[in-house]
Amino acid sequence: MSAPLSASAEAFLTEPRVATLTTLRPDGSPHVVAVRFTWDARAGLARVLTVGTTRKARNLGAGPGGRAALCQAVGFRWVTLEGPATVHTAAERVAEGARRYTARYGTPPPAPPGRVVIEIAVDRITHLNLS
């Protein structure tokens, strides 16, 4: 993974905001969608809860080892977290994603049937105006 984030960048990633998640469609074109996510600096994982039938989950399932990027931006401050992404259905992984979501956003996430968690093993971090 890239060098550790500064304290201000880590704090920025705990604010209850949304980010854009970018995955690639089977034809190679980008699919960009707004999501809520969590960042686990210790594990180097970003997590996004979704349903397995969504385009983002299907994009990642179609190409194992596929990469994803999350970008949280506010004005001219931003952090992008990138890495290989995997869709998980295991109840304990989904529950961990939901626990972290609740801690970050203050309310439990929706729990629709077919809920999964996308885990991004972050190996590249870029940011601007967060020293």
C-alpha positions in Angstrom: 0.0 0.0 0.0 1.0 3.6 -0.5 2.6 5.6 2.4 0.3 6.0 5.4 -2.2 8.8 5.3 -1.8 11.9 7.3 -4.0 12.5 10.3 -6.0 15.0 8.4 -6.6 12.6 5.5 -7.6 9.8 7.9 -10.0 12.2 9.7 -11.5 13.2 6.3 -12.3 9.6 5.6 -14.3 9.3 8.8 -16.6 12.2 7.9 -20.1 10.9 7.0 -19.9 11.6 3.3 -20.4 9.7 0.1 -17.8 8.9 -2.5 -17.8 7.8 -6.1 -17.0 4.1 -6.8 -15.6 3.3 -10.2 -15.6 -0.2 -11.6 -15.2 -1.3 -15.2 -18.0 -2.8 -17.3 -17.3 -5.9 -19.4 -16.7 -3.7 -22.4 -14.0 -1.7 -20.5 -16.0 1.4 -20.0 -16.2 3.0 -16.6 -19.2 2.6 -14.3 -19.3 5.4 -11.7 -21.8 5.5 -8.9 -22.2 7.4 -5.6 -21.9 5.1 -2.5 -21.4 5.2 1.2 -18.3 3.3 2.3 -16.0 2.7 5.2 -12.2 2.8 5.5 -10.3 0.4 7.7 -6.8 1.8 7.8 -5.4 -1.1 9.9 -6.5 -3.7 7.4 -6.1 -1.5 4.3 -9.6 -2.3 3.3 -12.4 -0.1 2.0 -15.9 -1.6 2.2 -19.1 -0.9 0.2 -22.4 -2.6 1.0 -24.6 -3.3 -2.0 -26.8 -6.0 -3.5 -25.2 -8.8 -5.6 -27.2 -8.0 -8.7 -26.1 -4.3 -9.0 -23.9 -3.3 -11.9 -21.0 -2.5 -9.6 -21.1 -6.0 -8.1 -21.6 -7.7 -11.4 -18.7 -5.8 -12.9 -16.4 -7.1 -10.2 -17.7 -10.6 -10.4 -17.2 -10.7 -14.2 -13.5 -10.1 -13.9 -11.9 -11.6 -10.8 -9.0 -9.5 -9.8 -10.7 -6.4 -11.1 -9.8 -3.1 -9.6 -12.0 -0.4 -8.1 -11.5 3.1 -7.0 -13.3 5.2 -4.4 -13.0 8.9 -4.4 -14.3 11.1 -1.6 -14.2 14.8 -2.5 -15.3 18.0 -0.9 -14.4 21.1 -2.8 -10.7 20.8 -3.7 -10.0 18.3 -0.9 -10.1 14.6 -2.0 -8.8 11.2 -1.3 -8.9 8.3 -3.8 -8.5 4.7 -2.6 -7.7 2.1 -5.3 -7.0 -1.6 -5.4 -8.2 -5.1 -6.3 -11.8 -5.6 -5.3 -13.8 -8.7 -4.4 -17.5 -9.3 -3.8 -18.2 -11.3 -0.6 -21.4 -13.0 0.4 -20.2 -14.5 3.7 -22.5 -13.4 6.5 -19.6 -12.4 8.8 -18.0 -10.2 6.2 -21.3 -8.5 5.4 -22.0 -8.0 9.1 -18.5 -6.4 9.6 -19.3 -4.0 6.7 -22.7 -3.2 8.3 -21.1 -2.6 11.7 -18.5 -0.2 10.3 -21.1 1.6 8.2 -23.3 2.1 11.3 -20.3 3.5 13.2 -19.4 5.9 10.4 -22.9 7.1 9.3 -24.7 6.8 12.6 -27.6 4.7 11.3 -27.7 1.0 10.2 -27.4 0.4 6.4 -30.4 -0.9 4.5 -30.6 -4.7 4.6 -32.2 -5.8 1.3 -32.2 -9.4 0.3 -29.0 -10.4 -1.5 -26.8 -7.9 0.3 -23.1 -8.4 -0.2 -19.9 -6.4 0.7 -17.4 -5.2 -1.8 -13.9 -5.2 -0.2 -11.2 -3.2 -1.9 -7.7 -4.2 -0.8 -6.2 -0.7 -1.1 -2.8 -0.6 -2.7 -2.8 3.0 -4.0 -3.9 6.2 -2.3 -3.8 9.6 -3.8 -5.1 12.8 -2.3 -5.0 16.6 -2.5 -5.1 19.4 0.0 -5.0 17.1 3.0 -1.6 17.4 4.6 
